Amino acid sequence: MSQQFAFWSTPATHDPATVYAQLGEVPHIHGLDTLDLGRIDTALVGAFPAWRVESRRSAEVGQTMLGGPDGQVGIDVEYGPQYVIVTCHGGGMTEWNTIIDTMQGLGLPLYDPQINERFA
């Protein structure tokens, strides 16, 4: 079972489902901030110090993949200039809350596409 979370920053009000549908499809979404992806990547990798870094993003886009210590859980982080999408494979609330708390600490609120809700 996998769980996906999306994060972006904007001072404007946007329909979150519309924004989510455009992530990765549209090169630039008007009104979304450009993110410091290096800072975000460092924070996410640092939030899981006992995990293997299986691949790491480069430049302004890319993907980071983390493998849990038990080999049963993985995290796939997709980066775009204005967004971060995290897909958790296996795991549960502990890993999910670590990701959400880390991103909240960076000023990036959660959008949960499973329930179509963006949290402040």
Residue pairs with C-beta under 8 A, 6 or more apart in sequence:
1 90
2 87
2 88
2 89
2 90
3 87
3 88
3 91
3 96
3 114
4 85
4 86
4 87
4 88
4 113
4 114
5 85
5 86
5 87
5 88
5 96
5 99
5 100
5 103
5 110
5 111
5 112
5 113
6 20
6 23
6 83
6 84
6 85
6 86
6 110
6 111
6 112
6 113
7 83
7 84
7 85
7 86
7 103
7 108
7 109
7 110
7 111
8 19
8 23
8 29
8 32
8 33
8 35
8 82
8 83
8 84
8 108
8 111
9 32
9 33
9 35
9 107
9 108
9 109
10 19
10 31
10 32
10 33
11 31
11 33
12 31
14 29
14 31
14 32
16 111
16 116
16 117
16 118
17 113
17 116
19 29
19 32
19 111
20 111
20 113
22 29
23 29
23 80
23 82
23 83
23 85
24 78
24 80
24 83
24 85
28 81
28 82
29 82
32 82
32 83
33 82
34 81
34 82
35 79
35 81
35 82
35 83
35 84
35 108
37 57
37 60
37 61
37 79
37 81
37 84
39 106
40 79
40 84
40 103
40 106
40 108
41 56
41 57
41 64
41 77
41 79
43 102
43 105
43 106
44 64
44 66
44 75
44 77
44 86
44 99
44 102
44 103
45 53
45 56
45 64
45 66
47 98
47 99
47 101
47 102
48 66
48 68
48 75
48 95
48 98
50 69
51 66
51 67
51 68
51 69
51 75
52 66
52 67
52 69
53 64
53 65
53 66
54 65
54 66
54 67
54 74
55 63
55 64
55 65
56 62
56 64
57 63
57 64
57 77
57 79
60 79
60 81
61 79
61 80
61 81
62 79
63 76
63 77
63 78
63 79
64 76
64 77
64 79
65 74
65 75
65 76
65 77
66 74
66 75
66 77
67 73
67 74
68 74
68 75
68 90
68 91
68 95
72 90
73 88
73 89
73 90
73 91
73 95
74 88
74 89
74 90
75 86
75 87
75 88
75 89
75 91
75 95
75 99
76 86
76 87
76 89
77 84
77 85
77 86
77 87
78 84
78 85
78 86
78 87
84 103
84 108
86 99
86 103
88 95
88 96
88 99
100 110
103 109
103 110
104 110
109 118
109 119
109 120
110 118
110 119
111 117
111 118
111 119
112 118
112 119
